């Protein structure tokens, strides 16, 4: 190959790497800097007046937020621990239904729990009004805590299930074979091994509760929290400096949660690798474990109640979407879906289009980042890896307001455009996307690229003909994640969408806020259907790709 081509390929290689650095600086570091700067700089001068105002005039909101977040964390952890133990140790149809339901909640839009709560326990709720004849005011902190606990338990249970699955099942079997009861084995072996994961889940739940503004706005009534105040400061009052200060305050526990997570992963790297290896070579790893005893019965009953609650929730949403009340009677109707077709069709088309763009664009972007970190191992690889993880630290509210502040003026004025929404979603998903690619590329190793170089192939051909074709499964997995998050994310993009350019999930949020519960339920059913269809199609492609490979 002639020297001119080699030089050209090297220039392209370094251009791509430099471009990645610029993009990470502009769309991750700059927004974070902008929001922190806004909270401390007023009229060009450094000041703490915004924070003094925040603590003096909004102390009640701070107490409300901490109270709700603490209670939600406790309840969610209790639920997720019981569900995770049951799903990991049991067998049969109930376990399969539970796993499928947990997976369904992963692709469901937020506020489903809140909508179901309103329909069942609201002032005109089916249970409170129709069955019990009560006229209770069920709005307030009780509803917020209940719905946040339910909505966060599914993700927490998935995380804990993954931790339990890494425990060598021979340890559990040995305990039972030596005469220990199931209750003793759970208390003395399983729960202690779950402690780091439980701490991580608790911190993540605490942060998610603090940054959630949708649930308090929907069913909080007069009970306000910091996140709702941040939303109102931007949307209603245009007090950007106060909203920025609230976001920075919410960021503190998020940073603590992230630090604890990194410590946990570093301490457990060897343990995780060993348990994964044992599972791969242990023929009995998938055998069911015989369990019994009082504690196991309690876990069964507790999980069954959770499963029943979740089924009732989804049935309530579905029935709300296809029924309507008139003169005290419920009758079947497709009016809500017709309303969607007439008025919200553009929003669904826009959501699907954004989903495909973020799926493809985010997949390509995260691939190149992982390639330079895992395969090329440039000097700046550690710095890139750190910057990429930052979006996983900051809450959605923080990143939404940060993008407004960073891209509201020239030379990069993106506010009000489709680009700012797509870019926000893409860079918010970078941490999870790059982790999937890193896991895939770490198995390939840099040796594969070195072998290509030894045969005279330039880096661009190694990427195009070797690395990327062997990363198709990871690419499709990331596409599904990006598409799903585009269809269901609210926290960040609600600050970035202009009227007339709403996505389906925001139309659903607006419908619920306006009391159009049937339309909101119909929108949620359509979002679930679209997301589930894409998931199933891509899952088939992933399986086909694995079989071919």
C-alpha positions in Angstrom: 0.0 0.0 0.0 1.4 3.4 -1.0 2.6 5.8 1.7 0.1 8.5 0.7 -2.8 6.1 1.5 -1.3 5.1 4.8 -0.9 8.8 5.8 -4.5 9.5 4.7 -5.8 6.6 6.8 -3.8 7.9 9.8 -5.2 11.4 9.4 -8.8 10.0 9.2 -8.1 7.9 12.3 -6.9 10.8 14.4 -9.6 13.0 13.0 -12.3 10.6 14.3 -10.6 10.4 17.7 -10.3 14.2 17.9 -13.9 14.6 16.8 -15.0 12.3 19.6 -13.1 14.4 22.2 -14.8 17.6 20.9 -18.2 16.0 21.0 -17.8 14.8 24.6 -16.6 18.2 25.6 -19.4 20.1 24.0 -22.4 17.8 24.8 -21.3 16.5 28.3 -18.8 18.7 30.0 -20.1 22.0 28.7 -23.7 21.5 29.9 -22.5 20.3 33.3 -20.3 23.4 33.6 -23.1 25.7 32.5 -25.5 24.6 35.1 -23.0 24.7 38.0 -21.8 28.1 36.8 -25.3 29.5 36.6 -26.0 28.5 40.2 -22.9 30.4 41.5 -22.5 33.3 39.1 -25.1 36.1 39.2 -24.7 39.3 37.2 -21.1 38.3 36.4 -20.2 37.9 40.1 -19.6 34.8 42.2 -22.2 34.6 44.9 -23.9 32.1 47.3 -27.1 34.2 47.4 -29.0 31.7 45.3 -28.2 28.9 47.7 -29.0 31.1 50.7 -32.3 31.8 49.1 -32.8 28.1 48.4 -32.2 27.0 52.0 -34.1 29.9 53.6 -37.2 30.0 51.5 -37.4 26.4 50.4 -36.5 24.5 53.5 -39.9 22.8 53.5 -39.3 21.5 50.0 -35.9 20.1 51.0 -37.5 18.3 54.0 -40.3 17.0 51.8 -37.9 15.7 49.2 -35.7 14.0 51.8 -38.7 12.5 53.6 -40.2 11.1 50.4 -36.9 9.8 49.0 -35.9 8.1 52.3 -39.3 6.4 52.7 -39.4 5.4 49.0 -35.9 3.9 49.3 -36.8 1.8 52.3 -40.0 0.4 50.7 -38.4 -0.1 47.3 -35.4 -2.0 48.7 -37.6 -4.3 50.8 -39.8 -5.1 47.7 -36.9 -5.6 45.3 -34.9 -7.8 47.7 -37.9 -10.1 48.2 -38.7 -10.2 44.5 -35.1 -10.8 43.5 -34.6 -13.7 46.0 -37.9 -15.3 44.8 -37.1 -14.9 41.1 -33.6 -16.3 41.6 -34.4 -19.4 43.7 -37.8 -20.4 42.6 -39.1 -22.3 39.6 -42.4 -22.7 37.8 -45.0 -20.5 36.0 -45.2 -17.8 38.7 -41.4 -17.2 38.3 -41.8 -16.9 34.5 -44.7 -14.6 34.8 -42.8 -12.4 37.3 -39.7 -12.2 35.0 -41.9 -11.3 32.0 -43.7 -8.6 34.0 -40.4 -7.2 35.2 -39.2 -7.0 31.6 -42.5 -5.4 30.6 -42.0 -2.6 33.2 -38.6 -1.9 31.6 -40.2 -0.8 28.4 -43.2 0.9 29.9 -43.5 4.7 30.0 -43.3 6.4 33.4 -46.4 7.6 35.3 -48.2 4.3 34.6 -48.3 3.7 38.3 -49.6 7.2 38.9 -52.3 6.8 36.3 -53.4 3.5 37.8 -53.4 5.0 41.3 -55.7 7.8 40.1 -58.1 5.4 38.5 -58.2 3.1 41.5 -57.8 5.4 44.5 -58.5 8.9 43.2 -61.5 11.0 44.3 -63.6 9.1 41.7 -61.5 6.0 41.8 -62.9 2.5 41.2 -61.9 1.2 44.6 -62.4 4.3 46.8 -65.5 5.7 45.1 -67.3 2.9 43.2 -66.7 -0.1 45.6 -66.2 1.5 49.0 -68.3 4.7 48.4 -65.6 6.9 50.0 -64.7 10.4 49.1 -61.1 10.4 50.3 -58.4 12.8 49.3 -55.7 10.3 48.4 -53.3 12.8 46.9 -50.2 13.7 48.9 -47.0 12.1 50.1 -48.6 8.7 50.6 -49.4 8.4 46.8 -46.0 9.7 45.8 -44.1 7.2 48.0 -46.4 4.3 47.0 -46.0 4.9 43.2 -42.3 5.8 43.3 -41.7 2.6 45.3 -43.5 0.5 42.8 -42.0 2.1 39.7 -38.4 1.8 41.0 -38.7 -1.8 42.4 -38.6 -3.4 39.0 -35.2 -2.0 38.0 -33.9 -2.7 41.5 -35.1 -6.3 41.3 -33.3 -6.8 38.0 -30.0 -5.5 39.4 -30.3 -7.7 42.5 -31.3 -10.7 40.4 -28.0 -10.3 38.5 -26.1 -10.1 41.7 -27.7 -13.3 43.1 -27.1 -15.1 39.8 -23.4 -14.4 40.3 -23.4 -16.3 43.6 -22.0 -19.8 43.2 -25.1 -22.0 43.6 -22.8 -24.8 45.1 -22.5 -22.6 48.2 -26.2 -22.4 48.6 -26.6 -26.1 48.0 -23.8 -27.0 50.4 -25.5 -25.0 53.1 -28.8 -26.9 52.5 -27.1 -30.3 52.3 -25.4 -29.7 55.6 -28.8 -29.3 57.3 -29.2 -25.6 57.3 -32.8 -24.4 56.8 -33.7 -22.2 53.8 -34.3 -19.3 56.2 -30.8 -19.6 57.7 -29.3 -19.9 54.2 -31.1 -16.7 53.0 -30.2 -14.8 56.2 -26.6 -15.9 56.5 -25.4 -16.5 53.0 -27.5 -14.8 50.3 -28.3 -11.5 52.1 -24.7 -10.8 53.2 -23.5 -11.4 49.6 -26.2 -9.0 48.4 -25.3 -6.2 50.8 -23.1 -4.2 48.4 -25.8 -4.5 45.7 -28.5 -3.5 48.1 -26.5 -0.4 49.1 -26.1 0.5 45.4 -29.8 0.0 44.7 -30.7 2.1 47.8 -28.5 5.0 46.6 -29.9 4.8 43.1 -33.5 4.8 44.3 -32.8 7.8 46.6 -31.4 9.8 43.7 -34.3 8.8 41.3 -36.8 9.8 43.9 -35.2 13.2 44.5 -35.1 13.9 40.7 -38.6 12.7 39.9 -41.0 15.6 39.3 -43.7 13.8 37.3 -45.1 11.6 40.1 -45.4 14.5 42.6 -47.0 16.7 40.0 -49.5 14.1 39.1 -50.6 12.7 42.5 -48.8 15.0 45.0 -51.6 17.5 45.3 -50.4 20.3 47.6 -47.3 18.3 48.6 -44.4 19.8 46.7 -40.8 18.7 46.4 -37.5 20.1 45.0 -37.8 18.5 41.6 -41.2 19.9 40.9 -40.0 23.4 42.0 -37.0 23.0 39.6 -39.5 22.2 36.8 -41.8 25.2 37.7 -38.8 27.5 38.0 -37.9 26.7 34.3 -41.4 26.3 32.7 -43.5 28.8 34.7 -41.2 31.3 36.4 -38.0 31.4 34.2 -35.8 31.4 37.4 -32.9 29.5 35.8 -30.4 30.3 38.6 -32.7 28.8 41.3 -33.5 25.8 39.1 -29.8 25.3 38.5 -29.1 25.5 42.3 -31.8 22.9 43.0 -30.3 20.6 40.3 -26.8 20.9 41.9 -28.3 20.1 45.3 -29.9 16.9 43.8 -26.5 16.1 42.2 -24.7 15.7 45.5 -26.4 12.4 46.5 -26.1 11.2 42.9 -22.3 11.7 43.1 -22.2 9.8 46.4 -24.2 6.9 44.8 -21.9 6.8 41.8 -18.8 6.8 44.1 -20.2 3.9 46.1 -21.0 2.0 42.9 -17.4 2.4 41.6 -16.0 1.2 44.9 -18.4 -1.8 44.9 -17.4 -2.8 41.3 -13.7 -2.5 42.0 -13.9 -4.6 45.1 -15.9 -7.3 43.4 -14.2 -7.5 40.0 -12.4 -10.8 40.9 -15.4 -12.2 42.6 -17.7 -11.5 39.7 -15.2 -13.0 37.2 -14.8 -16.1 39.3 -18.5 -16.7 39.7 -19.2 -16.1 36.0 -16.5 -18.7 35.1 -18.0 -21.2 37.6 -21.4 -20.8 36.0 -20.0 -21.4 32.6 -18.4 -24.7 33.5 -20.7 -25.9 36.2 -23.3 -28.2 34.7 -25.6 -27.9 37.8 -25.6 -24.1 37.7 -29.1 -23.9 36.3 -30.7 -26.6 38.5 -33.4 -25.5 40.8 -32.8 -25.3 44.5 -35.2 -27.0 46.9 -36.4 -24.3 49.3 -38.9 -24.2 52.1 -39.5 -22.7 55.6 -41.2 -19.7 57.1 -39.0 -17.1 55.6 -39.4 -18.6 52.1 -43.2 -18.7 52.6 -43.1 -15.0 53.6 -41.1 -14.2 50.4 -43.6 -16.1 48.3 -46.6 -14.3 49.8 -44.9 -10.9 49.6 -43.8 -11.5 45.9 -47.3 -12.7 45.0 -48.8 -9.5 46.4 -46.3 -7.5 44.4 -47.1 -9.5 41.3 -50.9 -9.1 41.9 -50.4 -5.3 42.3 -48.5 -5.0 39.0 -51.1 -7.1 37.1 -53.9 -4.9 38.5 -51.9 -1.9 37.5 -51.6 -3.0 33.8 -55.1 -4.2 33.7 -56.3 -0.8 35.0 -54.3 1.0 32.3 -55.6 -1.3 29.5 -59.3 -1.0 30.7 -59.0 2.7 31.0 -57.8 2.9 27.4 -60.7 0.9 26.0 -63.6 1.9 28.3 -65.5 5.0 29.3 -68.0 5.8 32.1 -71.4 7.3 31.4 -74.3 7.7 33.8 -72.5 5.4 36.3 -71.9 2.6 33.8 -68.8 1.5 32.1 -68.9 0.6 28.3 -66.4 -0.4 25.7 -65.1 2.3 23.3 -62.2 3.1 20.9 -62.8 6.8 21.3 -59.4 7.4 23.1 -57.5 5.7 20.3 -59.4 7.7 17.7 -58.4 10.8 19.6 -54.8 9.7 19.4 -55.1 9.1 15.7 -56.6 12.5 15.0 -54.5 14.7 17.3 -51.4 12.8 18.4 -50.3 10.9 15.3 -47.6 13.4 14.5 -46.2 12.9 18.0 -45.9 9.1 17.6 -44.3 9.5 14.2 -41.8 12.0 15.6 -41.1 9.7 18.5 -40.4 6.7 16.2 -38.2 8.8 14.0 -36.2 10.2 16.9 -35.9 6.6 18.2 -34.4 5.3 15.0 -32.0 8.3 14.8 -30.8 8.0 18.4 -30.6 4.2 18.0 -28.3 4.3 15.0 -26.4 7.5 15.9 -26.0 6.5 19.5 -24.9 3.0 18.5 -22.2 4.3 16.1 -21.0 7.0 18.5 -20.6 4.6 21.5 -18.9 2.0 19.3 -16.1 4.4 18.3 -15.7 5.5 21.9 -15.4 1.9 23.1 -13.1 1.1 20.2 -10.6 3.8 21.2 -10.9 2.9 24.9 -10.8 -0.9 24.7 -8.9 -1.7 21.5 -6.7 1.3 20.7 -6.1 2.2 24.4 -5.1 5.8 23.6 -3.4 7.9 26.4 -6.7 9.8 26.9 -8.7 6.5 27.2 -9.2 6.9 31.0 -10.2 10.5 30.6 -12.7 9.5 27.9 -14.1 6.7 30.0 -14.6 9.1 33.0 -16.3 11.7 30.9 -18.6 9.1 29.3 -19.7 8.0 32.7 -20.8 11.5 33.8 -24.3 11.3 32.3 -25.0 8.3 34.5 -24.3 10.4 37.5 -26.5 13.4 36.8 -30.3 13.1 37.1 -32.5 13.7 34.1 -33.8 17.1 35.4 -30.2 18.3 35.7 -29.2 17.3 32.2 -32.4 18.8 30.7 -31.8 22.2 32.3 -28.1 22.0 31.6 -28.8 21.7 27.8 -31.0 24.7 27.9 -28.3 26.8 29.5 -25.5 25.5 27.3 -27.2 25.7 24.0 -29.4 28.8 24.3 -27.0 31.2 22.6 -24.7 31.4 19.7 -22.4 29.9 18.4 -24.3 26.7 19.1 -27.9 27.8 19.5 -29.9 24.5 19.5 -32.8 25.4 21.8 -36.2 24.7 20.1 -34.7 22.3 17.5 -35.1 18.6 17.1 -31.3 18.3 17.3 -31.1 19.2 21.0 -33.6 16.5 21.9 -31.8 13.8 19.9 -28.4 14.8 21.1 -29.6 14.9 24.8 -31.0 11.3 24.5 -27.9 10.0 22.7 -25.4 11.4 25.2 -27.6 10.5 28.2 -27.4 6.8 27.0 -23.7 6.8 26.3 -22.7 5.2 29.7 -24.9 2.1 29.2 -24.1 1.8 25.5 -20.4 1.9 26.0 -20.5 -0.6 28.8 -22.2 -3.1 26.4 -19.6 -2.4 23.7 -16.8 -2.6 26.3 -17.9 -6.0 27.4 -18.0 -7.2 23.8 -14.7 -5.7 22.7 -12.9 -6.8 25.8 -13.6 -10.4 24.7 -12.1 -9.7 21.3 -9.1 -8.0 22.8 -6.5 -5.8 21.2 -4.7 -8.9 19.8 -7.3 -9.1 17.0 -6.5 -5.6 15.9 -2.7 -6.3 16.2 -3.1 -9.3 13.9 -4.8 -7.2 11.3 -2.0 -4.6 11.5 0.6 -7.4 11.1 -1.1 -8.4 7.9 -0.8 -4.8 6.7 -4.4 -3.6 7.2 -4.9 0.1 8.2 -6.9 0.9 11.3 -9.9 2.0 9.2 -10.1 -1.4 7.5 -9.7 -3.2 10.9 -12.7 -1.3 12.2 -14.8 -1.7 9.1 -14.0 -5.4 8.3 -13.2 -7.0 11.6 -14.2 -5.1 14.8 -17.6 -3.7 13.8 -18.9 -7.0 12.1 -18.1 -8.8 15.3 -19.9 -6.2 17.3 -23.3 -6.4 15.5 -25.0 -8.0 18.5 -23.9 -5.2 20.8 -24.9 -2.6 18.2 -28.5 -4.0 18.0 -28.7 -4.2 21.8 -27.8 -0.6 22.0 -30.3 0.3 19.3 -33.1 -1.3 21.3 -32.0 0.6 24.5 -31.8 3.9 22.7 -35.1 3.4 21.0 -36.8 2.4 24.2 -35.4 5.4 26.1 -36.5 7.8 23.4 -40.1 6.4 23.6 -40.2 6.5 27.5 -37.8 9.2 28.7 -39.4 12.4 30.2 -37.0 13.9 32.8 -34.6 15.6 30.5 -36.5 16.2 27.3 -39.5 17.8 28.8 -37.4 21.0 29.2 -36.2 20.8 25.6 -39.4 20.3 23.6 -41.2 23.2 22.1 -45.0 23.3 21.5 -45.9 21.6 18.3 -42.9 19.3 18.5 -43.9 17.1 21.4 -43.1 13.4 21.6 -45.7 10.8 22.4 -44.5 10.4 26.0 -45.0 14.1 26.7 -48.5 14.0 25.1 -49.2 11.2 27.5 -47.9 13.3 30.4 -50.0 16.3 29.3 -53.1 14.2 29.0 -52.8 12.9 32.5 -52.0 16.3 33.9 -55.2 17.7 32.2 -57.4 14.8 33.6 -57.7 13.1 30.2 -57.0 9.7 31.7 -58.4 7.6 28.9 -56.2 9.4 26.3 -53.2 9.0 28.6 -53.9 5.3 29.0 -54.4 4.9 25.2 -51.1 6.7 24.6 -49.3 4.4 27.1 -50.7 1.3 25.5 -49.5 2.5 22.1 -46.0 3.3 23.5 -45.7 -0.1 25.0 -46.9 -1.8 21.8 -44.4 0.1 19.6 -41.5 -0.4 22.0 -42.3 -4.1 22.5 -42.6 -4.6 18.7 -39.2 -3.1 18.1 -37.7 -5.1 21.0 -39.1 -8.4 19.6 -37.9 -7.6 16.0 -34.4 -6.7 17.2 -34.3 -9.7 19.5 -34.9 -12.0 16.6 -32.2 -10.3 14.6 -29.8 -10.6 17.6 -30.5 -14.4 17.9 -30.1 -14.8 14.1 -26.8 -12.9 14.3 -25.6 -15.1 17.1 -26.5 -18.3 15.2 -24.8 -17.1 12.1 -21.7 -16.0 14.0 
